[in-house]
Amino acid sequence: MEQQEEQKQEINIVKRALLVEDYDYCQRIMTLFLQKLGYHAELAADGATAIKYVESKSYDLIIQDIGLRDISGKEVVQFIRQSKLNIDTPLIAWSAYVNKMDEKKYLDWGADSVLIKACGVKDLKKSIHRCLLTPRYERKLHYQLRNFKKNGRDSSKEQKN
């Protein structure tokens, strides 16, 4: 009887999210939102810490503030898209100011979705869902190919010099 009850119990798998955000209030709000959606949020308050974490751990989701003080959001996003452990991790660019041109720019950098900071948990959930429409293997292949092409262009420039 006890075995049947144990088998019926749900297995709670903790999803790991990296939140890259330097503003305390936004850290607290987004951490709460992530917890409501079943994520354990690890915080990186600056770009250098985010890069260190991305090099050493694999995440199920990354939420990246674009306006960091130490390293540009673009550099951090591009680093993530070249990392071995998180090249295929769904990545949401999070910014206080987003227009259509910004959104396109962030997606070109390597974000899977863009979210404005004045958002609610429902907005975050929709954004995560959009990210999950692309399977991880497909995202990984896309960025590996993109990195290969970029590195090929860089080495051909070096050969010309």
C-alpha positions as CSV (number, residue, x, y, z in Angstrom):
1,M,0.0,0.0,0.0
2,E,2.8,2.4,0.9
3,Q,4.6,1.7,-2.3
4,Q,1.5,2.6,-4.3
5,E,1.2,5.9,-2.5
6,E,4.9,6.7,-3.1
7,Q,4.5,5.9,-6.8
8,K,1.5,8.2,-7.0
9,Q,3.3,11.1,-5.5
10,E,4.5,13.7,-8.1
11,I,8.2,14.0,-8.7
12,N,9.1,17.7,-8.3
13,I,11.9,18.5,-10.6
14,V,13.5,21.8,-9.8
15,K,14.2,23.9,-12.9
16,R,17.2,26.2,-12.6
17,A,17.1,29.7,-13.8
18,L,19.9,32.3,-13.9
19,L,18.7,35.8,-13.3
20,V,21.2,38.4,-14.4
21,E,20.0,41.7,-12.9
22,D,21.8,44.5,-11.0
23,Y,18.8,46.4,-9.6
24,D,17.6,45.0,-6.2
25,Y,13.9,45.6,-6.6
26,C,13.8,43.9,-10.0
27,Q,15.8,41.0,-8.6
28,R,13.2,40.4,-5.9
29,I,10.2,40.7,-8.3
30,M,11.6,38.4,-10.9
31,T,12.8,35.9,-8.3
32,L,9.3,35.7,-7.0
33,F,7.8,35.3,-10.5
34,L,10.3,32.5,-11.3
35,Q,9.5,30.7,-8.0
36,K,5.7,30.9,-8.8
37,L,6.5,29.2,-12.1
38,G,8.6,26.4,-10.5
39,Y,12.1,27.7,-11.0
40,H,14.9,28.0,-8.5
41,A,16.5,31.4,-9.4
42,E,20.3,31.9,-9.0
43,L,21.2,35.5,-9.1
44,A,24.1,37.2,-10.9
45,A,24.1,40.9,-10.0
46,D,26.6,41.8,-12.8
47,G,27.9,40.6,-16.1
48,A,31.2,39.2,-14.8
49,T,29.3,37.0,-12.3
50,A,26.9,35.9,-15.0
51,I,29.8,34.8,-17.2
52,K,31.4,32.9,-14.4
53,Y,28.1,31.0,-13.6
54,V,27.4,30.3,-17.3
55,E,30.9,28.8,-17.7
56,S,30.4,26.4,-14.7
57,K,26.7,25.5,-14.6
58,S,23.9,24.5,-17.0
59,Y,20.6,26.3,-16.6
60,D,17.0,25.6,-17.8
61,L,16.4,29.3,-18.4
62,I,18.4,32.6,-18.4
63,I,16.8,36.0,-17.9
64,Q,19.3,38.7,-18.9
65,D,19.0,42.4,-18.0
66,I,20.3,44.3,-21.0
67,G,21.4,47.4,-19.1
68,L,24.2,46.2,-16.8
69,R,26.8,48.5,-15.3
70,D,30.0,46.4,-15.8
71,I,29.6,44.5,-19.1
72,S,27.1,45.2,-21.8
73,G,24.1,43.0,-22.1
74,K,25.1,42.3,-25.7
75,E,28.5,40.9,-24.6
76,V,26.9,38.7,-22.0
77,V,24.2,37.3,-24.4
78,Q,26.9,36.7,-27.0
79,F,29.1,34.9,-24.4
80,I,26.2,32.7,-23.4
81,R,25.6,31.8,-27.0
82,Q,29.2,30.7,-27.4
83,S,29.4,28.8,-24.1
84,K,29.5,25.0,-24.0
85,L,27.0,24.5,-21.2
86,N,24.4,27.1,-22.1
87,I,24.5,27.6,-25.8
88,D,21.1,26.0,-26.1
89,T,19.5,27.5,-22.9
90,P,16.4,29.5,-23.5
91,L,17.3,33.2,-23.0
92,I,15.0,36.1,-22.3
93,A,16.3,39.6,-22.7
94,W,14.8,41.8,-20.0
95,S,14.8,45.6,-20.4
96,A,13.0,48.6,-19.1
97,Y,12.8,50.2,-22.5
98,V,11.8,48.0,-25.5
99,N,10.6,49.2,-28.9
100,K,10.4,47.1,-32.1
101,M,14.0,48.0,-33.2
102,D,15.3,47.1,-29.7
103,E,13.4,43.8,-29.8
104,K,14.9,42.8,-33.2
105,K,18.4,43.8,-32.0
106,Y,18.1,41.7,-28.8
107,L,16.9,38.7,-30.8
108,D,19.8,39.2,-33.3
109,W,22.2,39.1,-30.4
110,G,20.9,35.7,-29.3
111,A,17.8,36.2,-27.1
112,D,14.9,33.9,-27.7
113,S,12.3,36.3,-26.4
114,V,12.2,39.9,-25.1
115,L,10.3,41.0,-22.0
116,I,9.8,44.5,-20.7
117,K,10.5,45.1,-17.0
118,A,7.0,46.3,-16.3
119,C,5.7,42.8,-16.6
120,G,3.7,40.3,-14.6
121,V,4.0,36.6,-14.0
122,K,1.6,35.9,-16.9
123,D,3.9,37.8,-19.3
124,L,6.9,35.9,-18.1
125,K,5.0,32.6,-18.5
126,K,4.1,33.5,-22.1
127,S,7.7,34.5,-22.8
128,I,9.0,31.2,-21.4
129,H,6.5,29.4,-23.5
130,R,7.7,31.2,-26.7
131,C,11.2,30.2,-25.8
132,L,10.3,26.5,-25.4
133,L,8.7,26.4,-28.9
134,T,12.2,25.9,-30.2
135,P,13.7,22.6,-29.0
136,R,17.1,22.9,-27.3
137,Y,18.9,20.7,-29.9
138,E,17.6,23.1,-32.7
139,R,18.8,26.2,-30.7
140,K,22.2,24.5,-30.1
141,L,22.6,23.7,-33.8
142,H,21.6,27.2,-34.8
143,Y,24.2,28.9,-32.5
144,Q,26.9,26.4,-33.3
145,L,26.5,27.1,-37.0
146,R,26.3,30.9,-36.4
147,N,29.5,30.7,-34.3
148,F,31.3,28.6,-36.9
149,K,30.4,31.1,-39.7
150,K,31.5,34.0,-37.5
151,N,34.8,32.3,-36.6
152,G,35.4,31.5,-40.2
153,R,34.9,35.2,-41.1
154,D,37.3,36.3,-38.3
155,S,40.0,33.9,-39.4
156,S,39.7,35.0,-43.1
157,K,40.1,38.6,-42.0
158,E,43.2,37.7,-40.0
159,Q,44.7,35.9,-43.1
160,K,44.2,39.0,-45.2
161,N,46.1,41.1,-42.7
